[in-house]
Amino acid sequence: MNNFLRRKELKFAKFLEESRDVILLSSLNEGVYDPSIFKAIFLAGGPGSGKSFVAQKSTAGMGLKIINSDVLFEKLAKEAGVDLSKMSFEGPDVKVRDEVRDRAKELTAKQMQRYINGRLGLVIDGTGRDYTKIAGQKKMVEKLGYDTYMIFVNTSLEVAKERNLARTRSVPEELVVQAWNAVQHNIGKFQGLFGGSNFKIVDNNVYVSDREVFGDVWKEVMKFAKKPIDNWIAKEWINQAMKAKAK
């Protein structure tokens, strides 16, 4: 491990422990009373699609827990004194970046597991490049009783390139093209996986403030999040949780 990352190991450990306490307490307090219990919304979209922006607009007020390793990646990079805006994609910078990213993914996986332990409502933010990974996550949470939904945020390749250049943490254009092509290839597969009623495409070629566009998405997502639980696995878990609280 790079020397400066080794010096930050204790800080990472402390951060992990503090995160564990906060997340565990949140799960215990909300749990069976979570307004979006047993609901998991998957986000997919290419680079520069504005997934986080769309998620904020379309899932606000539902109490959903957002799972996004990029948030922790940027936090840990800052803790370690890494300026991601100046990092190269070649040479020693690659190893440093990958070490920080791996730690962020590790923490995010632990965070997601604790939320799932409480069966809290989730927004799972991913690029959509890896169909198999998302299909596996969907299958995993459904086995626990979750209902699932996908918001697919779409843009043209040219818009993706423009937004990448405007980002603080941009990537080489060839990586943008590769990722965009992979995500486009998966649109039909995702639609088949989630089904027409639980799959929503959002055209975000323009950063719209159009209330009608996001209002429509918000209504669809709200309808999904508030839909009564009918899964017998979920009902049994809630029943057992309520009995445990009554003791």
GUKEVO-640055 format. One record per residue: x negated, y, z negated of N, C-alpha, C, CB in turn; residue in three letters; residue number from 1. Coordinates in steps of 0.02 Angstrom, whole numbers, plus 50000, padded with zeros to 5 digits. Glycine has a CB too. Example, Ala and Ser with C-alpha at 12.3 -4.5 7.8 and 13.67 -1.06 7.14 Angstrom:
GUKEVO-640055
  n.px  n.py  n.pz ca.px ca.py ca.pz  c.px  c.py  c.pz cb.px cb.py cb.pz  aa   i
 49340 49716 49610 49385 49775 49610 49340 49835 49610 49435 49776 49548 ALA   1
 49358 49888 49646 49316 49947 49643 49355 50002 49606 49296 49970 49714 SER   2
//
This chain:
GUKEVO-640055
  n.px  n.py  n.pz ca.px ca.py ca.pz  c.px  c.py  c.pz cb.px cb.py cb.pz  aa   i
 49958 49940 50000 50000 50000 50000 49956 50062 50000 50048 50000 49939 MET   1
 49976 50113 50036 49940 50176 50039 49930 50204 49969 49977 50226 50083 ASN   2
 49873 50236 49955 49856 50259 49888 49909 50307 49859 49790 50294 49888 ASN   3
 49932 50355 49898 49978 50403 49869 50045 50370 49853 49988 50463 49917 PHE   4
 50063 50318 49890 50124 50282 49873 50116 50242 49810 50144 50236 49931 LEU   5
 50056 50215 49799 50042 50178 49737 50049 50223 49677 49972 50147 49739 ARG   6
 50027 50285 49684 50032 50333 49629 50104 50350 49613 49993 50397 49644 ARG   7
 50147 50341 49663 50218 50356 49653 50258 50295 49631 50247 50384 49717 LYS   8
 50226 50239 49620 50262 50177 49604 50304 50184 49541 50213 50120 49597 GLU   9
 50276 50215 49489 50314 50223 49427 50374 50267 49437 50269 50252 49372 LEU  10
 50367 50319 49479 50423 50364 49492 50477 50326 49531 50399 50426 49532 LYS  11
 50457 50284 49578 50505 50243 49614 50543 50198 49565 50470 50202 49668 PHE  12
 50506 50166 49520 50536 50119 49473 50586 50156 49428 50482 50085 49430 ALA  13
 50567 50215 49406 50612 50255 49363 50674 50274 49402 50576 50318 49337 LYS  14
 50665 50294 49464 50722 50313 49506 50769 50253 49515 50699 50338 49575 PHE  15
 50741 50194 49526 50781 50134 49535 50821 50119 49472 50736 50075 49553 LEU  16
 50789 50125 49414 50822 50110 49351 50878 50161 49337 50772 50110 49293 GLU  17
 50865 50225 49351 50916 50276 49341 50974 50264 49388 50886 50347 49351 GLU  18
 50959 50246 49450 51012 50232 49499 51053 50172 49476 50981 50219 49569 SER  19
 51020 50122 49449 51055 50062 49426 51106 50080 49372 51005 50010 49398 ARG  20
 51086 50121 49324 51131 50139 49269 51190 50179 49294 51093 50179 49217 ASP  21
 51177 50228 49338 51231 50271 49364 51280 50230 49405 51203 50328 49406 VAL  22
 51254 50188 49449 51297 50149 49494 51336 50097 49454 51255 50115 49548 ILE  23
 51304 50064 49407 51338 50013 49367 51393 50044 49326 51288 49977 49322 LEU  24
 51380 50102 49295 51430 50136 49255 51489 50156 49299 51400 50198 49220 LEU  25
 51474 50181 49359 51527 50201 49406 51570 50142 49423 51496 50232 49469 SER  26
 51539 50084 49437 51577 50025 49456 51622 50001 49400 51529 49969 49477 SER  27
 51595 50003 49338 51635 49981 49281 51693 50027 49268 51591 49975 49220 LEU  28
 51682 50092 49275 51735 50140 49260 51789 50141 49314 51705 50210 49254 ASN  29
 51769 50132 49377 51818 50135 49431 51849 50066 49443 51786 50161 49495 GLU  30
 51807 50020 49467 51829 49951 49477 51899 49944 49503 51822 49914 49414 GLY  31
 51940 49913 49462 52008 49896 49482 52052 49957 49494 52040 49852 49429 VAL  32
 52031 50016 49469 52070 50077 49478 52046 50119 49538 52066 50119 49415 TYR  33
 51998 50093 49575 51972 50130 49633 52029 50139 49684 51912 50092 49666 ASP  34
 52042 50200 49707 52098 50212 49753 52089 50177 49821 52106 50285 49765 PRO  35
 52027 50160 49839 52015 50126 49903 51985 50057 49892 51969 50168 49948 SER  36
 52005 50025 49838 51978 49960 49821 51989 49910 49878 52010 49933 49756 ILE  37
 51938 49868 49890 51940 49816 49941 51948 49843 50012 51997 49768 49926 PHE  38
 51923 49903 50025 51923 49931 50093 51851 49946 50113 51968 49995 50097 LYS  39
 51831 49923 50172 51763 49937 50197 51769 49965 50268 51720 49872 50197 ALA  40
 51743 50026 50276 51742 50060 50341 51671 50060 50368 51771 50133 50336 ILE  41
 51661 50032 50427 51596 50030 50459 51591 50089 50507 51585 49962 50496 PHE  42
 51532 50121 50507 51518 50175 50554 51466 50151 50605 51492 50239 50517 LEU  43
 51478 50166 50668 51429 50148 50720 51425 50206 50769 51449 50082 50756 ALA  44
 51366 50214 50798 51355 50267 50847 51282 50273 50862 51383 50333 50823 GLY  45
 51266 50299 50920 51197 50306 50940 51162 50364 50905 51192 50316 51014 GLY  46
 51097 50374 50918 51060 50428 50888 51089 50496 50909 50985 50424 50907 PRO  47
 51096 50541 50861 51123 50607 50877 51198 50607 50888 51090 50633 50937 GLY  48
 51232 50553 50870 51304 50551 50880 51342 50592 50829 51329 50479 50878 SER  49
 51310 50607 50773 51343 50646 50721 51387 50604 50676 51384 50701 50752 GLY  50
 51366 50542 50663 51406 50496 50622 51420 50524 50552 51370 50429 50615 LYS  51
 51369 50553 50521 51379 50579 50453 51429 50636 50453 51312 50603 50425 SER  52
 51427 50678 50505 51473 50734 50511 51545 50707 50519 51454 50778 50571 PHE  53
 51553 50658 50563 51619 50629 50574 51644 50594 50512 51616 50579 50633 VAL  54
 51600 50558 50477 51620 50523 50416 51645 50572 50363 51561 50482 50388 ALA  55
 51610 50627 50357 51630 50678 50309 51699 50705 50325 51578 50736 50308 GLN  56
 51712 50716 50390 51776 50745 50411 51833 50695 50408 51769 50771 50480 LYS  57
 51818 50631 50420 51871 50582 50428 51883 50537 50367 51856 50539 50486 SER  58
 51840 50540 50316 51850 50497 50257 51853 50538 50193 51795 50446 50252 THR  59
 51854 50604 50198 51855 50647 50139 51916 50634 50096 51852 50720 50159 ALA  60
 51905 50635 50030 51960 50629 49983 51985 50559 49970 52017 50669 50006 GLY  61
 51948 50508 49995 51971 50439 49986 51931 50402 49933 51966 50402 50051 MET  62
 51881 50434 49904 51842 50402 49851 51797 50345 49875 51887 50375 49800 GLY  63
 51781 50344 49940 51740 50291 49967 51666 50302 49952 51750 50286 50043 LEU  64
 51629 50249 49939 51558 50252 49925 51519 50244 49990 51537 50198 49873 LYS  65
 51477 50292 50006 51441 50290 50069 51375 50252 50062 51428 50362 50095 ILE  66
 51365 50203 50105 51304 50163 50106 51263 50185 50166 51320 50086 50108 ILE  67
 51207 50218 50153 51166 50245 50207 51093 50248 50184 51191 50316 50230 ASN  68
 51051 50205 50210 50981 50202 50188 50942 50265 50206 50947 50142 50217 SER  69
 50966 50303 50256 50931 50364 50276 50930 50416 50220 50962 50394 50338 ASP  70
 50982 50418 50180 50986 50465 50125 50930 50451 50075 51054 50463 50090 VAL  71
 50922 50388 50056 50869 50370 50009 50800 50375 50041 50881 50300 49982 LEU  72
 50797 50360 50106 50734 50365 50142 50706 50436 50137 50743 50345 50217 PHE  73
 50750 50485 50150 50728 50555 50147 50711 50576 50076 50782 50600 50176 GLU  74
 50750 50551 50027 50737 50567 49957 50670 50539 49933 50794 50540 49912 LYS  75
 50658 50476 49949 50595 50444 49928 50535 50474 49964 50598 50369 49941 LEU  76
 50545 50492 50027 50490 50524 50064 50471 50590 50031 50511 50536 50138 ALA  77
 50521 50627 50010 50509 50691 49976 50474 50679 49910 50574 50729 49966 LYS  78
 50496 50628 49873 50465 50611 49808 50391 50593 49818 50502 50552 49775 GLU  79
 50377 50560 49874 50309 50538 49887 50267 50591 49922 50310 50475 49929 ALA  80
 50296 50649 49935 50259 50702 49968 50250 50692 50042 50193 50710 49936 GLY  81
 50295 50653 50073 50290 50639 50145 50334 50688 50184 50311 50566 50161 VAL  82
 50304 50724 50231 50342 50770 50274 50362 50733 50336 50300 50834 50291 ASP  83
 50424 50709 50338 50447 50667 50394 50449 50706 50460 50515 50640 50379 LEU  84
 50456 50771 50456 50460 50811 50517 50393 50814 50553 50484 50881 50501 SER  85
 50338 50799 50518 50272 50804 50548 50239 50736 50558 50228 50847 50505 LYS  86
 50276 50683 50543 50246 50616 50548 50242 50593 50621 50286 50566 50507 MET  87
 50187 50561 50636 50177 50533 50702 50207 50463 50705 50102 50531 50721 SER  88
 50223 50439 50765 50248 50371 50774 50191 50324 50795 50305 50369 50825 PHE  89
 50130 50348 50788 50072 50307 50804 50021 50315 50747 50041 50327 50872 GLU  90
 49975 50267 50742 49921 50271 50694 49944 50258 50622 49890 50339 50697 GLY  91
 49906 50283 50572 49920 50268 50502 49987 50293 50477 49866 50297 50459 PRO  92
 50015 50344 50509 50080 50370 50487 50134 50317 50492 50099 50431 50530 ASP  93
 50128 50272 50539 50179 50220 50549 50184 50176 50487 50163 50177 50610 VAL  94
 50126 50157 50459 50125 50114 50400 50156 50150 50340 50053 50092 50383 LYS  95
 50139 50213 50331 50166 50252 50276 50242 50258 50282 50134 50323 50274 VAL  96
 50265 50276 50342 50337 50284 50353 50374 50219 50340 50350 50308 50424 ARG  97
 50346 50163 50364 50378 50099 50357 50381 50077 50284 50342 50046 50398 ASP  98
 50330 50093 50245 50330 50076 50174 50386 50113 50137 50263 50092 50142 GLU  99
 50393 50177 50153 50446 50217 50121 50514 50192 50144 50437 50292 50138 VAL 100
 50521 50178 50208 50586 50155 50234 50605 50087 50204 50583 50149 50311 ARG 101
 50556 50042 50197 50571 49977 50168 50596 49984 50096 50508 49933 50169 ASP 102
 50566 50030 50059 50589 50041 49990 50660 50069 49990 50540 50088 49952 ARG 103
 50674 50114 50036 50741 50144 50040 50792 50090 50057 50742 50199 50094 ALA 104
 50775 50045 50102 50821 49991 50119 50832 49944 50060 50794 49951 50179 LYS 105
 50779 49932 50022 50785 49889 49962 50833 49920 49911 50716 49878 49930 GLU 106
 50824 49984 49898 50868 50019 49851 50940 50022 49876 50842 50090 49838 LEU 107
 50948 50034 49940 51015 50039 49969 51051 49972 49964 51011 50062 50041 THR 108
 51015 49917 49975 51045 49850 49970 51069 49837 49899 50995 49796 49992 ALA 109
 51029 49858 49850 51048 49850 49779 51109 49893 49763 50989 49868 49732 LYS 110
 51109 49954 49790 51165 49999 49779 51229 49970 49808 51150 50068 49811 GLN 111
 51225 49945 49869 51284 49915 49901 51309 49856 49861 51267 49894 49973 MET 112
 51264 49814 49836 51285 49755 49799 51322 49774 49735 51225 49712 49781 GLN 113
 51300 49827 49702 51334 49849 49641 51403 49877 49656 51292 49900 49604 ARG 114
 51409 49913 49710 51475 49937 49730 51521 49879 49746 51469 49984 49791 TYR 115
 51494 49829 49781 51534 49771 49799 51554 49732 49737 51495 49725 49847 ILE 116
 51510 49728 49688 51526 49693 49626 51589 49723 49593 51467 49696 49577 ASN 117
 51598 49789 49602 51658 49822 49576 51713 49824 49627 51641 49891 49554 GLY 118
 51702 49795 49686 51750 49794 49742 51772 49865 49762 51811 49753 49723 ARG 119
 51726 49913 49755 51742 49982 49771 51747 49991 49847 51689 50029 49743 LEU 120
 51785 50042 49867 51792 50058 49938 51726 50083 49966 51847 50110 49949 GLY 121
 51709 50061 50027 51643 50075 50056 51648 50108 50125 51604 50011 50061 LEU 122
 51598 50150 50140 51584 50172 50208 51513 50148 50223 51591 50251 50217 VAL 123
 51506 50099 50267 51441 50070 50283 51415 50102 50347 51446 49991 50291 ILE 124
 51365 50145 50340 51341 50186 50395 51282 50152 50430 51319 50255 50369 ASP 125
 51292 50133 50493 51239 50102 50531 51238 50129 50602 51247 50025 50532 GLY 126
 51187 50112 50640 51183 50139 50708 51227 50101 50756 51111 50136 50732 THR 127
 51236 50036 50743 51275 49996 50790 51232 49961 50842 51326 50038 50824 GLY 128
 51166 49967 50835 51121 49933 50883 51122 49858 50873 51050 49960 50877 ARG 129
 51128 49838 50809 51123 49767 50792 51194 49739 50779 51078 49756 50730 ASP 130
 51223 49711 50830 51291 49684 50824 51293 49627 50773 51316 49659 50893 TYR 131
 51244 49584 50775 51243 49525 50731 51242 49546 50658 51183 49481 50747 THR 132
 51204 49598 50642 51199 49621 50572 51267 49645 50548 51146 49677 50565 LYS 133
 51300 49687 50588 51364 49715 50568 51417 49660 50564 51386 49770 50617 ILE 134
 51416 49614 50611 51463 49558 50610 51453 49517 50546 51455 49513 50672 ALA 135
 51390 49508 50526 51375 49471 50465 51399 49507 50403 51301 49458 50459 GLY 136
 51389 49573 50401 51413 49612 50343 51489 49610 50339 51389 49685 50348 GLN 137
 51521 49616 50396 51594 49614 50399 51620 49547 50372 51620 49625 50471 LYS 138
 51590 49494 50394 51611 49427 50372 51600 49419 50297 51572 49373 50411 LYS 139
 51544 49445 50272 51528 49440 50202 51579 49474 50157 51460 49468 50189 MET 140
 51596 49537 50174 51644 49573 50131 51714 49546 50139 51642 49648 50148 VAL 141
 51731 49521 50198 51798 49493 50207 51807 49429 50166 51811 49477 50281 GLU 142
 51754 49391 50157 51757 49332 50115 51772 49349 50042 51692 49293 50119 LYS 143
 51755 49412 50023 51768 49435 49955 51837 49465 49948 51715 49486 49935 LEU 144
 51873 49472 50004 51940 49499 50002 51949 49568 50032 51962 49501 49933 GLY 145
 51894 49597 50060 51898 49664 50089 51936 49664 50155 51828 49691 50099 TYR 146
 51972 49719 50168 51997 49736 50234 51943 49779 50268 52067 49773 50231 ASP 147
 51935 49772 50333 51881 49808 50367 51907 49849 50426 51828 49758 50392 THR 148
 51869 49902 50442 51887 49950 50494 51822 49978 50523 51934 50008 50465 TYR 149
 51823 49999 50586 51764 50031 50614 51781 50096 50648 51730 49984 50664 MET 150
 51740 50147 50633 51741 50210 50670 51679 50211 50714 51742 50273 50621 ILE 151
 51689 50214 50779 51634 50215 50827 51628 50286 50855 51645 50163 50885 PHE 152
 51572 50319 50839 51561 50388 50860 51520 50387 50925 51525 50430 50805 VAL 153
 51548 50415 50977 51518 50409 51044 51496 50477 51072 51567 50376 51092 ASN 154
 51440 50477 51107 51416 50536 51143 51384 50514 51208 51365 50576 51099 THR 155
 51373 50562 51252 51335 50547 51314 51261 50542 51296 51348 50602 51369 SER 156
 51223 50513 51342 51151 50508 51332 51118 50576 51330 51119 50465 51387 LEU 157
 51140 50622 51372 51111 50689 51373 51122 50725 51306 51141 50730 51430 GLU 158
 51182 50718 51278 51195 50750 51213 51152 50718 51159 51270 50744 51195 VAL 159
 51144 50653 51163 51102 50618 51114 51030 50644 51117 51103 50542 51126 ALA 160
 51004 50654 51177 50936 50680 51185 50930 50751 51156 50916 50679 51259 LYS 161
 50978 50793 51172 50977 50863 51149 50978 50866 51072 51036 50902 51178 GLU 162
 51022 50827 51043 51028 50828 50969 50967 50799 50936 51090 50790 50947 ARG 163
 50936 50750 50967 50875 50722 50938 50820 50775 50934 50850 50663 50980 ASN 164
 50813 50815 50986 50762 50868 50987 50776 50921 50934 50759 50900 51055 LEU 165
 50839 50930 50917 50858 50982 50869 50851 50958 50797 50929 51005 50881 ALA 166
 50843 50893 50787 50839 50865 50720 50771 50879 50688 50852 50790 50721 ARG 167
 50771 50885 50622 50707 50893 50586 50665 50830 50593 50720 50908 50511 THR 168
 50699 50773 50592 50664 50709 50597 50681 50677 50664 50684 50661 50538 ARG 169
 50651 50704 50718 50665 50679 50785 50622 50618 50800 50653 50734 50838 SER 170
 50642 50580 50851 50604 50521 50872 50587 50528 50946 50645 50455 50859 VAL 171
 50539 50490 50971 50522 50494 51043 50583 50479 51086 50465 50445 51059 PRO 172
 50586 50514 51143 50645 50509 51187 50658 50437 51209 50637 50553 51247 GLU 173
 50605 50399 51222 50616 50330 51245 50652 50288 51193 50549 50298 51263 GLU 174
 50641 50303 51129 50677 50267 51076 50750 50287 51074 50644 50280 51007 LEU 175
 50764 50350 51088 50833 50373 51091 50870 50337 51147 50836 50450 51102 VAL 176
 50838 50332 51205 50869 50299 51263 50882 50225 51247 50823 50305 51325 VAL 177
 50833 50191 51218 50841 50120 51201 50898 50110 51153 50776 50092 51171 GLN 178
 50900 50152 51100 50953 50145 51050 51021 50160 51080 50939 50192 50990 ALA 179
 51025 50213 51120 51089 50232 51151 51116 50175 51195 51081 50297 51192 TRP 180
 51072 50147 51236 51093 50092 51280 51117 50031 51240 51034 50071 51325 ASN 181
 51082 50016 51186 51101 49958 51144 51169 49969 51113 51048 49946 51089 ALA 182
 51181 50030 51088 51245 50045 51056 51302 50042 51107 51243 50114 51022 VAL 183
 51290 50071 51167 51341 50070 51219 51359 49998 51238 51317 50108 51281 GLN 184
 51309 49956 51239 51320 49885 51257 51366 49851 51207 51252 49849 51260 HIS 185
 51367 49875 51145 51405 49842 51092 51476 49868 51082 51368 49848 51027 ASN 186
 51496 49921 51118 51563 49950 51106 51617 49897 51114 51575 50008 51155 ILE 187
 51618 49863 51170 51669 49813 51183 51667 49756 51133 51662 49786 51252 GLY 188
 51607 49737 51113 51600 49682 51064 51628 49702 50996 51526 49661 51057 LYS 189
 51616 49765 50977 51642 49788 50913 51719 49793 50915 51612 49857 50895 PHE 190
 51744 49816 50971 51817 49822 50977 51849 49753 50971 51836 49854 51045 GLN 191
 51818 49702 51001 51844 49634 50996 51837 49607 50925 51808 49589 51044 GLY 192
 51783 49626 50891 51770 49602 50823 51820 49630 50773 51699 49620 50801 LEU 193
 51834 49695 50777 51878 49727 50728 51951 49727 50749 51856 49797 50715 PHE 194
 51965 49721 50814 52033 49722 50838 52056 49794 50851 52080 49688 50788 GLY 195
 52102 49802 50897 52123 49869 50918 52150 49912 50862 52174 49863 50969 GLY 196
 52186 49883 50814 52217 49923 50762 52167 49945 50708 52274 49884 50729 SER 197
 52110 49913 50705 52060 49930 50655 51994 49954 50686 52046 49869 50611 ASN 198
 52000 49985 50745 51942 50010 50780 51959 50077 50811 51918 49959 50835 PHE 199
 51920 50128 50796 51934 50196 50820 51872 50226 50852 51959 50241 50762 LYS 200
 51877 50247 50915 51822 50282 50948 51832 50357 50941 51818 50261 51024 ILE 201
 51780 50392 50920 51781 50465 50914 51733 50493 50965 51763 50488 50842 VAL 202
 51757 50534 51011 51715 50568 51060 51686 50630 51027 51755 50586 51125 ASP 203
 51621 50629 51013 51589 50685 50978 51535 50718 51022 51558 50661 50912 ASN 204
 51551 50725 51087 51504 50758 51132 51495 50832 51116 51526 50750 51204 ASN 205
 51544 50860 51083 51540 50929 51060 51553 50929 50986 51591 50976 51098 VAL 206
 51513 50968 50947 51526 50972 50876 51590 51011 50865 51465 51005 50838 TYR 207
 51644 50976 50869 51708 51011 50867 51730 51027 50796 51762 50969 50900 VAL 208
 51765 51083 50791 51798 51100 50729 51873 51090 50740 51782 51173 50705 SER 209
 51888 51056 50795 51957 51044 50816 51993 51002 50763 51960 51010 50885 ASP 210
 52038 51032 50727 52073 50997 50674 52115 50940 50701 52116 51044 50635 ARG 211
 52139 50948 50762 52181 50897 50791 52142 50832 50802 52211 50921 50857 GLU 212
 52080 50838 50825 52039 50780 50838 52025 50743 50773 51973 50799 50871 VAL 213
 51998 50778 50723 51980 50745 50660 52042 50731 50619 51932 50788 50621 PHE 214
 52094 50770 50628 52156 50757 50592 52184 50690 50611 52207 50811 50605 GLY 215
 52180 50673 50675 52205 50609 50700 52165 50551 50670 52202 50606 50776 ASP 216
 52099 50558 50670 52055 50506 50642 52069 50499 50567 51981 50522 50654 VAL 217
 52073 50556 50532 52084 50555 50460 52149 50519 50443 52085 50627 50431 TRP 218
 52202 50532 50481 52266 50500 50468 52261 50424 50477 52319 50528 50515 LYS 219
 52225 50403 50530 52218 50331 50542 52178 50298 50487 52184 50319 50609 GLU 220
 52124 50331 50466 52081 50303 50413 52118 50303 50346 52015 50342 50408 VAL 221
 52154 50357 50332 52193 50360 50270 52246 50305 50268 52227 50429 50264 MET 222
 52278 50292 50324 52328 50239 50327 52296 50172 50311 52361 50237 50397 LYS 223
 52236 50161 50338 52200 50099 50324 52181 50094 50251 52138 50093 50369 PHE 224
 52152 50149 50224 52127 50148 50155 52183 50139 50104 52089 50213 50140 ALA 225
 52241 50166 50119 52296 50163 50072 52344 50104 50085 52335 50227 50074 LYS 226
 52329 50064 50135 52372 50007 50150 52372 49959 50090 52348 49971 50214 LYS 227
 52431 49936 50068 52435 49891 50010 52394 49828 50021 52507 49872 49996 PRO 228
 52363 49804 49969 52321 49744 49973 52366 49683 49979 52276 49738 49911 ILE 229
 52351 49642 50030 52391 49582 50042 52348 49519 50040 52427 49588 50110 ASP 230
 52283 49528 50038 52237 49471 50038 52239 49435 49971 52164 49494 50054 ASN 231
 52250 49370 49971 52258 49334 49908 52195 49334 49866 52280 49262 49922 TRP 232
 52136 49336 49900 52072 49338 49864 52067 49403 49825 52012 49330 49912 ILE 233
 52085 49458 49858 52083 49524 49825 52134 49527 49769 52097 49579 49877 ALA 234
 52194 49502 49781 52246 49503 49729 52224 49464 49667 52312 49475 49756 LYS 235
 52193 49407 49678 52171 49366 49621 52116 49402 49582 52146 49298 49645 GLU 236
 52069 49435 49618 52015 49471 49584 52044 49527 49542 51965 49500 49636 TRP 237
 52092 49564 49569 52123 49619 49532 52159 49593 49471 52172 49659 49578 ILE 238
 52194 49537 49479 52231 49507 49424 52184 49488 49367 52269 49446 49448 ASN 239
 52128 49457 49385 52078 49437 49334 52045 49497 49302 52024 49391 49365 GLN 240
 52032 49549 49341 52001 49610 49314 52048 49645 49265 51982 49658 49371 ALA 241
 52111 49646 49281 52160 49678 49237 52167 49639 49172 52228 49683 49271 MET 242
 52165 49573 49176 52168 49532 49115 52107 49544 49071 52172 49457 49134 LYS 243
 52048 49551 49104 51986 49562 49066 51989 49630 49030 51925 49559 49112 ALA 244
 52017 49680 49063 52022 49747 49032 52072 49747 48975 52043 49800 49085 LYS 245
 52121 49704 48978 52173 49702 48926 52149 49670 48862 52234 49666 48952 ALA 246
 52094 49633 48865 52069 49598 48805 52037 49647 48756 52018 49544 48825 LYS 247
//
